[in-house]
Amino acid sequence: MAAIHVDVKARTLTAFGETVPCVLGRGGAVAAADKREGDGCTPLGVYALRALLLRPDRNPVPATRLSWRWLRSDDGWSDDGRDPAYNRPVRHPHAFSAEQLWRRDGLYDLIVVLGHNDAPPVPGRGSAIFLHCTRDDGSGDSAAGTAGCIAIARDALWRIIAAAGPSDVIAIA
C-alpha cells in the first residue's frame, strides 16, 4: 500500500516520488470529526481512493488499476443531509440538492472519489470530497480554494492515477 501525502501547511501533494502544489478548501483544513457540509474545509485524515470518474469527451481510456467509469452528463453527487442518498452518486434531475459532476470548467474532467464520510455517510459531515483537477491557472473552484476537495494540475493527476492502485490511500495532514 502506497500513500499519497497532502501537506496542508505547505500546500503540496507528494505521490510516487513527485511533489506538486495543491489547492485545498477555501476554509482551510479541519479534523474529520469537525467537518461540516458547506464549510469549505478539507478534512484531515487518511482516506481510501474509492473510484475514478472521467469525462469521456475530454479523456482517453485511463491506464490505471483504480476502479473507474465514464461520467454521464446527468451525474451528480448528493450534498443534502436530508437525502437518503447523501454523499453518494445520483442522477439529475434529483429531488434533493446535488452537485453537478459534468462541468464546463474542466475541474471534474478527472475525479478521484475519496473515502471521506462514506462508511456509512453521516448527514451534514461533508460530501463530495474528491481529488480533482485545478483550473489552467492553478486555482480551485475559486481563487480562494476549493469547496473542500484537493485539486492538482491535470498532468500530475494523470501521473497519479497511472501509478495508484486499489489499496492506496491519501493522507491529509
URSULKA-V575348 format. One record per backbone hydrogen bond with DSSP energy under -1.0 kcal/mol. NH is the residue of the N-H (numbers start at 1). CO is the residue of the C=O. Records with the same first field share a line. If there is no record, write none. Layout:
# URSULKA-V575348
NH = CO  CO
This chain:
# URSULKA-V575348
4 = 169
5 = 14
6 = 171
7 = 12
11 = 7
12 = 7
13 = 20
14 = 5
15 = 18
18 = 15
20 = 13
22 = 11
23 = 151
26 = 146
27 = 40
28 = 25
30 = 42
34 = 31
35 = 32
37 = 124
39 = 36
42 = 28
44 = 30
45 = 172
47 = 170
49 = 168
50 = 113
52 = 67
53 = 111
54 = 69
55 = 109
58 = 55
64 = 62
65 = 164
69 = 52
71 = 54
75 = 72
76 = 90
77 = 99
78 = 88
79 = 97
83 = 80
86 = 83
87 = 78
88 = 85
90 = 76
92 = 74
99 = 77
101 = 75
103 = 101
109 = 106
111 = 53
112 = 131
113 = 51
114 = 129
115 = 48
116 = 114
125 = 122
131 = 112
132 = 150
133 = 107
134 = 152
135 = 139
138 = 135
140 = 142
142 = 145
145 = 142
146 = 24
150 = 130
151 = 23
152 = 132
157 = 153
158 = 154
159 = 155
160 = 156
161 = 157
162 = 158
163 = 159
164 = 160
168 = 165
169 = 2
170 = 47
171 = 4
172 = 45
173 = 6
